[in-house]
Amino acid sequence: MKTKNYLILCAALVLLVPLTILFTPGLSDSMETRMLTYLMTNAR
């Protein structure tokens, strides 16, 4: 993959993920729960 294509892909993902989280009901809660569970199991 060429650098230009890679940068375009990264930019698209950077825009797509937050918009998906904002406009999909319940997704932010699910991601928060998973993140907190991960942090609780690995925090020692």
VEXDREN-2710 file (C-alpha; in Angstrom, 1 decimal):
% VEXDREN-2710
k/r/px/py/pz
1/MET/0.0/0.0/0.0
2/LYS/1.4/3.4/-0.9
3/THR/1.8/6.1/1.6
4/LYS/-0.9/8.3/0.1
5/ASN/-3.5/5.5/0.2
6/TYR/-2.5/4.7/3.7
7/LEU/-3.0/8.3/4.9
8/ILE/-6.3/8.5/3.2
9/LEU/-7.4/5.2/4.9
10/CYS/-6.2/6.5/8.3
11/ALA/-8.1/9.8/7.8
12/ALA/-11.3/8.0/6.8
13/LEU/-11.1/5.8/9.9
14/VAL/-10.4/8.8/12.2
15/LEU/-13.6/10.4/10.9
16/LEU/-15.7/7.3/10.6
17/VAL/-15.2/5.8/14.1
18/PRO/-16.2/8.9/16.1
19/LEU/-19.2/9.6/13.9
20/THR/-20.3/5.9/14.2
21/ILE/-20.0/6.2/18.0
22/LEU/-22.0/9.4/18.1
23/PHE/-24.9/8.4/15.9
24/THR/-25.3/4.7/16.7
25/PRO/-27.5/4.3/19.8
26/GLY/-26.0/2.1/22.5
27/LEU/-22.6/1.7/20.8
28/SER/-20.9/4.3/23.1
29/ASP/-22.3/2.5/26.2
30/SER/-21.1/-0.8/24.9
31/MET/-17.6/0.5/24.1
32/GLU/-17.4/2.2/27.5
33/THR/-18.4/-1.0/29.3
34/ARG/-15.8/-3.0/27.4
35/MET/-13.1/-0.5/28.0
36/LEU/-13.8/-0.3/31.7
37/THR/-13.9/-4.1/32.0
38/TYR/-10.5/-4.3/30.2
39/LEU/-9.0/-1.7/32.5
40/MET/-10.4/-3.3/35.6
41/THR/-9.0/-6.7/34.7
42/ASN/-5.5/-5.4/33.8
43/ALA/-5.1/-2.7/36.5
44/ARG/-2.9/-4.2/39.2
END
